[in-house]
Amino acid sequence: MSRRVAVVGAGITGLVAARELARAGWSVEVFERWPDVAGQASAFDVGSGVLVERYYHHLFRSDLEMVALHDELLPGELEWHRSSVGMFAKGRIWPFVTPRDLLAYSPVPGIDRVRLGLAMLSLARRRDWERMDEIGALEWLRKATGPRALDAVWTPLLLGKFGPDAERVPLAWLWSKLVLRRQKLGGSGAAREELGYPRRSFQAIAAALAQDIKRRGGVIRVDQEVLRVRRDADAFLLECAPPGAYRKPSGAAEVDSGRSSRSDVVLLTTPTGTTARLVEWSSEFRARLLDWRYRVAVVLLLELRHPFTTTYWLNNADRTVPFLGVIEHTNLVPPERYAARYLYVSNYVAADDGIVSMPTDQILARYVPALTRIVPRFDQRDVLRAWSFREEAAQPIPEIGNRRRILPFETPFPGVFLANTTQIYPEDRGTNYSVRLGRDAVSAIGRANPLTPRRGS
């Protein structure tokens, strides 16, 4: 009889791990709180079967893990489109793609633009990420680029992302964002950067993973939140919530004894705060879990009659604008595939920020003046529909010396394993690293619980 493994969470990490475990001969059961799979890569139908993600996504050419997964499960579905990047500063949009764009970026004085360019070249050549983990990003930028470049570019971006924690974000994190994730294969330049997007959204790869898990005998239980995991004789008992618990805050439902399940091994792909309450950890390990904090993603998605700009990814360097940036999906993916234009307005805030509980119409009203400043011809009457989405554990907050905070896959509770976005560092979140994370977690499970692989897996 195959050993049983329960995977808690049906995001990309959980689905990849479940598939690899099923291929290795495990009896797999996946539990997901929400009514569908994909986690932060989930999408919804905007009409006529057309899917749009709740949270914006794309791939770089260097995202080899996710590219290979598409080639395997959905050959021909992943497409590459020309990208464009801009910066809103001093009341206008500046192109921010090529070295020439940087030299023309007048919000930074001329000599400081040169310093900024040289600093980025210096950073790109570095590979000593562990040393950079001991240095604050803003501290290094202050010295390398000067206070004027820092104030015009980096401070608003890092404050927008991390708020009061910005000063403690390590240089290794910034290096990863600017350099490691954007490494090109074949030496292609930034001016010709292409980004990948699946023809049927990222939901399609999650659905393909789920289908393959089921084909291999696995079970996927959506709308089945796990509330507790505890030892029960020689197995683990997963106590679950009743249907519809996703409508309540995470962990708020009562246990439905009829939906409990038993397993020999458990893999938790949940954020650290959720993980901390699922198991009776030792006080020391629980403290390590709760030491991690997150910024909440609040994303406003607008369906528009007309394009907002001609830019795909527009960063905001104006501190009076109440959001981090705008991502115009239909400036990357051919707009003729959609009945309208789609624009994400992105924000990262503290959990107690009032915008987290604000209804969609109020968020839109709050943002309209700034959107009109960015594009004066913008008219709220061109908004056909609007949605807002929130992810409480969207952005783990790294701190100086962050590598020493990274949690192991194998927890102190024998038979319980952990895999979440805090373990991706120095890389940042992304579907590519979620694929790798799921496979690494399975390797850890396999080392602790060796099985004979199935033939033809």
C-alpha positions as CSV (number, residue, x, y, z in Angstrom):
1,M,0.0,0.0,0.0
2,S,1.3,3.5,-0.9
3,R,2.2,5.8,1.9
4,R,-0.2,8.7,2.2
5,V,0.8,12.4,1.9
6,A,-1.4,15.4,2.5
7,V,-0.4,18.6,0.7
8,V,-2.1,21.7,2.2
9,G,-2.4,24.4,-0.4
10,A,-3.1,24.1,-4.1
11,G,-1.0,27.0,-5.3
12,I,1.8,26.3,-7.8
13,T,4.1,25.0,-5.1
14,G,1.6,22.7,-3.7
15,L,0.4,21.4,-7.1
16,V,4.0,20.8,-8.3
17,A,4.9,19.0,-5.1
18,A,1.8,16.9,-5.2
19,R,2.5,15.9,-8.8
20,E,6.1,14.9,-8.0
21,L,5.0,12.9,-5.0
22,A,2.3,11.1,-7.1
23,R,5.0,10.3,-9.7
24,A,7.2,8.9,-6.9
25,G,4.6,6.5,-5.7
26,W,2.8,8.4,-2.9
27,S,-0.9,8.4,-2.4
28,V,-1.6,12.1,-2.6
29,E,-4.4,14.2,-1.2
30,V,-4.4,18.0,-1.8
31,F,-6.4,20.4,0.4
32,E,-7.2,23.9,-0.8
33,R,-9.2,26.5,1.2
34,W,-10.5,28.3,-1.9
35,P,-13.0,26.8,-4.5
36,D,-10.3,26.6,-7.2
37,V,-6.6,25.8,-7.6
38,A,-3.7,28.1,-8.5
39,G,-3.4,30.2,-5.4
40,Q,-1.9,33.7,-6.2
41,A,-1.9,32.7,-9.9
42,S,-5.6,32.1,-10.0
43,A,-7.8,33.7,-12.6
44,F,-11.5,34.4,-13.2
45,D,-13.9,34.6,-16.1
46,V,-14.5,38.2,-17.3
47,G,-16.9,36.9,-19.9
48,S,-17.2,34.4,-22.8
49,G,-14.7,32.1,-21.1
50,V,-11.9,34.6,-21.2
51,L,-9.7,34.4,-18.0
52,V,-7.8,37.2,-16.4
53,E,-5.6,36.8,-13.3
54,R,-6.6,38.3,-10.0
55,Y,-2.9,39.3,-9.6
56,Y,-0.7,40.2,-12.6
57,H,1.9,37.7,-13.7
58,H,4.5,37.2,-16.5
59,L,7.7,35.1,-17.1
60,F,11.2,36.1,-18.0
61,R,13.2,34.1,-20.5
62,S,15.4,33.0,-17.6
63,D,12.4,31.4,-15.8
64,L,13.5,28.0,-17.0
65,E,11.5,25.9,-14.5
66,M,8.1,27.3,-15.4
67,V,8.9,27.4,-19.1
68,A,9.9,23.7,-19.1
69,L,6.7,22.9,-17.2
70,H,4.6,24.6,-19.9
71,D,6.5,22.8,-22.6
72,E,5.8,19.5,-20.9
73,L,2.1,19.9,-20.0
74,L,0.9,22.6,-22.3
75,P,3.1,22.6,-25.4
76,G,2.7,25.7,-27.5
77,E,0.6,27.6,-24.9
78,L,3.4,29.8,-23.6
79,E,3.9,32.9,-25.8
80,W,6.4,35.7,-25.7
81,H,5.5,39.4,-26.2
82,R,7.5,42.6,-26.3
83,S,7.6,44.4,-23.0
84,S,7.8,48.1,-22.1
85,V,8.7,49.7,-18.8
86,G,8.2,53.3,-17.6
87,M,8.5,55.5,-14.6
88,F,6.1,58.1,-13.5
89,A,7.9,61.1,-12.0
90,K,7.7,64.9,-12.1
91,G,4.3,64.8,-13.6
92,R,5.1,62.6,-16.7
93,I,5.9,59.1,-17.8
94,W,9.5,58.4,-18.6
95,P,10.6,55.4,-20.7
96,F,12.8,53.2,-18.4
97,V,14.1,50.3,-20.5
98,T,17.5,51.1,-22.2
99,P,20.7,52.8,-20.9
100,R,19.7,55.7,-23.2
101,D,16.4,56.1,-21.3
102,L,18.4,56.3,-18.0
103,L,20.6,59.0,-19.4
104,A,17.5,61.0,-20.4
105,Y,15.8,60.6,-17.1
106,S,16.0,64.2,-15.9
107,P,14.3,63.7,-12.5
108,V,17.9,62.6,-11.6
109,P,20.5,65.3,-12.3
110,G,23.0,64.4,-15.0
111,I,26.1,63.5,-13.0
112,D,23.9,61.3,-10.7
113,R,22.5,59.5,-13.8
114,V,26.0,58.5,-14.6
115,R,26.6,57.4,-11.0
116,L,23.3,55.5,-11.1
117,G,24.2,53.7,-14.3
118,L,27.7,52.7,-13.0
119,A,26.2,51.5,-9.8
120,M,23.8,49.2,-11.6
121,L,26.6,47.8,-13.8
122,S,28.6,47.2,-10.6
123,L,25.7,45.5,-9.0
124,A,25.0,43.3,-12.1
125,R,28.6,41.9,-11.9
126,R,28.3,40.8,-8.3
127,R,27.7,37.2,-7.3
128,D,28.4,37.5,-3.5
129,W,24.8,37.5,-2.5
130,E,25.6,36.3,1.1
131,R,27.7,39.4,1.6
132,M,25.0,41.5,0.1
133,D,22.6,40.0,2.6
134,E,24.4,41.8,5.4
135,I,24.0,45.3,3.7
136,G,20.9,47.4,3.6
137,A,19.8,48.1,0.0
138,L,19.0,51.8,0.7
139,E,22.3,52.2,2.6
140,W,24.3,50.8,-0.4
141,L,22.3,52.9,-2.9
142,R,22.8,56.0,-0.8
143,K,26.5,55.6,-1.1
144,A,26.7,54.3,-4.7
145,T,24.2,56.5,-6.5
146,G,24.0,59.6,-4.3
147,P,21.1,61.1,-2.3
148,R,19.4,62.7,-5.3
149,A,19.1,59.4,-7.3
150,L,18.1,57.7,-4.1
151,D,15.3,60.2,-3.5
152,A,14.1,60.2,-7.2
153,V,14.1,56.5,-7.9
154,W,14.8,54.0,-5.1
155,T,13.3,55.5,-1.9
156,P,9.7,55.8,-3.4
157,L,9.9,52.3,-4.9
158,L,11.2,50.6,-1.8
159,L,8.9,52.6,0.5
160,G,6.0,51.7,-1.8
161,K,6.9,48.0,-1.5
162,F,7.9,47.7,2.2
163,G,6.8,50.9,4.0
164,P,8.7,51.5,7.2
165,D,10.6,48.3,6.8
166,A,12.4,49.6,3.6
167,E,15.6,50.6,5.4
168,R,16.1,47.0,6.6
169,V,15.6,45.3,3.2
170,P,18.9,43.7,2.2
171,L,20.8,44.5,-1.0
172,A,20.7,40.8,-1.9
173,W,16.9,41.2,-2.4
174,L,17.3,44.1,-4.7
175,W,20.2,42.4,-6.6
176,S,17.9,39.5,-7.2
177,K,15.1,41.6,-8.5
178,L,17.2,43.7,-10.8
179,V,19.8,41.2,-11.9
180,L,19.2,37.6,-11.3
181,R,15.6,37.4,-12.5
182,R,16.4,39.5,-15.6
183,Q,19.4,37.5,-16.8
184,K,18.8,36.8,-20.5
185,L,19.7,33.7,-22.4
186,G,21.8,34.3,-25.4
187,G,22.7,37.8,-24.4
188,S,19.6,39.6,-25.6
189,G,19.4,43.2,-24.4
190,A,16.8,44.9,-22.3
191,A,15.7,47.0,-25.2
192,R,14.4,43.8,-26.8
193,E,13.1,42.2,-23.6
194,E,10.2,39.8,-24.1
195,L,8.0,38.4,-21.4
196,G,6.1,35.2,-21.4
197,Y,2.4,34.8,-20.8
198,P,0.3,31.6,-21.3
199,R,-2.4,31.9,-24.0
200,R,-5.1,30.8,-21.5
201,S,-3.7,32.6,-18.4
202,F,-1.6,31.0,-15.6
203,Q,-4.7,29.3,-14.4
204,A,-4.3,26.8,-17.3
205,I,-1.0,25.4,-16.0
206,A,-2.5,25.0,-12.5
207,A,-5.4,23.2,-14.0
208,A,-3.1,21.0,-16.1
209,L,-1.1,20.1,-12.9
210,A,-4.3,19.3,-11.1
211,Q,-5.5,17.1,-14.0
212,D,-2.2,15.2,-14.0
213,I,-2.3,14.6,-10.2
214,K,-5.8,13.1,-10.6
215,R,-4.7,11.0,-13.5
216,R,-2.0,9.5,-11.2
217,G,-4.6,8.7,-8.6
218,G,-4.3,11.8,-6.5
219,V,-7.3,13.6,-4.9
220,I,-7.8,17.4,-4.9
221,R,-10.2,18.8,-2.3
222,V,-11.1,22.4,-3.0
223,D,-13.2,24.4,-0.6
224,Q,-11.8,22.3,2.2
225,E,-9.7,24.4,4.6
226,V,-7.4,22.5,7.0
227,L,-7.8,24.0,10.5
228,R,-5.5,21.7,12.5
229,V,-3.0,19.0,12.0
230,R,-2.3,16.7,14.9
231,R,-0.8,13.3,15.7
232,D,-3.4,10.6,16.1
233,A,-1.9,7.2,16.8
234,D,0.5,6.3,13.9
235,A,-0.8,9.0,11.5
236,F,-1.7,12.6,11.2
237,L,-5.3,13.8,11.5
238,L,-6.2,16.8,9.4
239,E,-9.2,18.5,10.8
240,C,-11.1,20.5,8.2
241,A,-13.7,23.2,8.0
242,P,-17.2,22.8,6.5
243,P,-17.9,23.9,2.9
244,G,-17.9,27.7,2.3
245,A,-15.4,28.5,5.1
246,Y,-13.4,30.5,2.5
247,R,-16.0,33.3,3.0
248,K,-14.7,33.8,6.5
249,P,-11.2,34.9,7.7
250,S,-8.7,32.1,7.5
251,G,-8.9,29.8,10.5
252,A,-12.2,31.2,11.8
253,A,-14.5,28.3,11.0
254,E,-15.4,25.4,13.2
255,V,-14.1,21.8,12.6
256,D,-16.4,19.6,10.5
257,S,-15.6,16.1,11.9
258,G,-17.1,14.5,8.7
259,R,-14.4,16.1,6.6
260,S,-11.3,15.0,8.5
261,S,-8.6,13.0,6.8
262,R,-5.6,10.9,7.8
263,S,-2.2,10.9,6.3
264,D,1.3,9.6,7.0
265,V,3.2,12.8,6.0
266,V,2.0,16.4,5.7
267,L,3.4,19.1,3.5
268,L,2.3,22.6,4.4
269,T,2.6,25.2,1.7
270,T,0.8,27.8,3.7
271,P,2.2,31.3,4.8
272,T,4.1,31.2,8.1
273,G,1.3,32.8,10.1
274,T,-1.1,30.1,9.0
275,T,1.5,27.4,9.5
276,A,2.0,28.6,13.1
277,R,-1.5,27.8,14.1
278,L,-2.0,24.6,12.2
279,V,0.4,22.5,14.4
280,E,1.3,22.4,18.1
281,W,4.9,23.5,17.4
282,S,7.6,24.0,20.0
283,S,7.7,27.5,21.3
284,E,11.1,28.1,19.6
285,F,9.9,27.0,16.1
286,R,6.6,28.8,16.5
287,A,8.6,32.0,17.3
288,R,10.7,31.5,14.1
289,L,7.5,31.1,12.1
290,L,5.9,34.3,13.6
291,D,9.1,36.2,13.1
292,W,8.2,36.4,9.4
293,R,5.9,39.3,8.5
294,Y,4.2,40.1,5.2
295,R,3.0,43.1,3.2
296,V,-0.6,42.7,2.0
297,A,-1.2,43.1,-1.8
298,V,-4.2,45.2,-2.6
299,V,-4.8,45.1,-6.4
300,L,-7.5,47.0,-8.2
301,L,-8.3,45.6,-11.6
302,L,-10.0,47.9,-14.1
303,E,-11.8,47.0,-17.3
304,L,-11.4,50.0,-19.6
305,R,-12.9,51.1,-22.9
306,H,-9.6,52.6,-24.0
307,P,-5.9,52.0,-23.3
308,F,-4.6,53.9,-20.3
309,T,-1.0,54.3,-21.6
310,T,1.2,52.5,-24.2
311,T,3.4,51.1,-21.4
312,Y,3.1,47.6,-19.9
313,W,4.8,48.1,-16.5
314,L,4.7,51.6,-15.1
315,N,6.5,52.2,-11.8
316,N,5.6,55.2,-9.6
317,A,8.3,57.4,-8.2
318,D,5.9,60.1,-7.0
319,R,5.3,59.8,-3.3
320,T,2.1,61.7,-3.4
321,V,0.5,58.9,-5.6
322,P,-1.2,56.4,-3.3
323,F,-0.1,53.2,-5.1
324,L,3.1,51.5,-6.2
325,G,2.4,51.3,-10.0
326,V,0.1,50.2,-12.8
327,I,0.5,47.1,-15.0
328,E,-1.5,47.3,-18.2
329,H,-2.0,43.7,-19.2
330,T,-3.4,44.5,-22.6
331,N,-0.2,46.4,-23.4
332,L,1.7,43.1,-23.2
333,V,-0.8,40.5,-24.4
334,P,-2.5,41.3,-27.8
335,P,-5.6,43.3,-26.8
336,E,-7.7,41.8,-29.6
337,R,-8.0,38.7,-27.5
338,Y,-10.1,40.6,-25.0
339,A,-13.4,42.6,-25.3
340,A,-11.8,45.5,-23.3
341,R,-8.5,46.7,-21.9
342,Y,-7.3,45.5,-18.5
343,L,-5.3,47.6,-16.0
344,Y,-4.0,46.5,-12.6
345,V,-3.3,49.2,-10.0
346,S,-0.9,47.6,-7.6
347,N,-0.3,48.4,-3.9
348,Y,1.5,46.8,-1.0
349,V,0.4,47.9,2.5
350,A,0.5,46.9,6.1
351,A,-2.1,44.5,7.4
352,D,-3.8,47.3,9.4
353,D,-4.0,49.8,6.5
354,G,-7.6,50.9,6.0
355,I,-7.5,50.1,2.3
356,V,-7.3,46.4,3.1
357,S,-11.0,46.4,4.1
358,M,-12.1,49.1,1.7
359,P,-14.7,48.2,-0.9
360,T,-13.8,48.4,-4.6
361,D,-15.7,51.5,-5.4
362,Q,-14.0,53.4,-2.5
363,I,-10.5,52.2,-3.7
364,L,-11.3,53.4,-7.2
365,A,-12.5,56.8,-5.9
366,R,-9.3,57.1,-3.9
367,Y,-7.1,56.3,-6.9
368,V,-8.9,58.3,-9.6
369,P,-7.2,61.7,-8.9
370,A,-3.8,60.1,-9.2
371,L,-4.7,58.1,-12.3
372,T,-5.8,61.4,-13.9
373,R,-2.5,63.0,-12.9
374,I,-0.7,60.2,-14.7
375,V,-2.9,60.4,-17.8
376,P,-4.9,63.6,-17.9
377,R,-7.3,62.3,-20.5
378,F,-8.3,59.4,-18.2
379,D,-12.0,59.5,-17.5
380,Q,-13.7,57.4,-14.8
381,R,-16.6,56.9,-17.2
382,D,-14.3,54.8,-19.3
383,V,-14.2,52.2,-16.5
384,L,-16.6,49.5,-17.5
385,R,-16.1,47.3,-14.5
386,A,-13.8,47.2,-11.5
387,W,-12.7,44.5,-9.0
388,S,-10.4,44.5,-6.0
389,F,-8.4,41.6,-4.6
390,R,-6.3,41.1,-1.5
391,E,-3.6,38.7,-0.6
392,E,-2.6,38.9,3.0
393,A,0.7,37.0,2.7
394,A,1.7,38.5,-0.7
395,Q,5.2,39.8,0.1
396,P,7.4,38.4,2.8
397,I,9.5,41.2,4.3
398,P,13.2,40.3,4.2
399,E,15.6,41.8,6.7
400,I,19.3,42.3,6.8
401,G,20.9,38.8,7.5
402,N,17.8,37.2,6.0
403,R,19.5,34.0,5.0
404,R,19.8,33.0,8.6
405,R,16.0,33.3,9.0
406,I,15.1,30.9,6.2
407,L,13.2,27.9,7.6
408,P,14.1,24.3,6.7
409,F,11.7,22.1,4.7
410,E,11.9,19.4,7.4
411,T,10.3,20.8,10.5
412,P,11.0,19.8,14.1
413,F,7.7,17.9,14.1
414,P,8.6,14.6,12.4
415,G,6.6,13.9,9.3
416,V,5.5,17.6,8.8
417,F,7.3,19.6,6.1
418,L,7.1,23.2,5.1
419,A,7.4,25.0,1.7
420,N,6.4,28.7,1.2
421,T,7.6,31.9,-0.3
422,T,9.9,32.8,2.7
423,Q,12.2,30.0,1.5
424,I,12.8,31.4,-2.0
425,Y,15.2,34.1,-0.9
426,P,17.3,35.7,-2.3
427,E,15.0,35.4,-5.3
428,D,11.6,37.1,-4.9
429,R,8.2,35.6,-5.3
430,G,7.2,34.2,-8.7
431,T,5.6,31.2,-10.3
432,N,9.0,30.0,-11.6
433,Y,10.5,29.8,-8.1
434,S,7.3,28.2,-6.8
435,V,7.9,25.3,-9.2
436,R,11.4,24.9,-7.9
437,L,10.3,25.2,-4.3
438,G,7.8,22.4,-4.7
439,R,10.4,20.1,-6.2
440,D,12.9,21.0,-3.5
441,A,10.3,20.2,-0.8
442,V,9.6,16.8,-2.4
443,S,13.4,16.1,-2.4
444,A,13.4,16.8,1.4
445,I,10.4,14.5,1.9
446,G,12.1,11.8,-0.2
447,R,15.3,12.0,1.8
448,A,13.3,11.5,5.0
449,N,10.9,8.9,3.6
450,P,12.5,6.9,0.8
451,L,10.1,5.1,-1.5
452,T,10.6,2.9,-4.6
453,P,9.4,5.0,-7.6
454,R,6.6,3.7,-9.8
455,R,7.5,2.4,-13.2
456,G,6.6,4.7,-16.0
457,S,6.1,7.7,-13.7
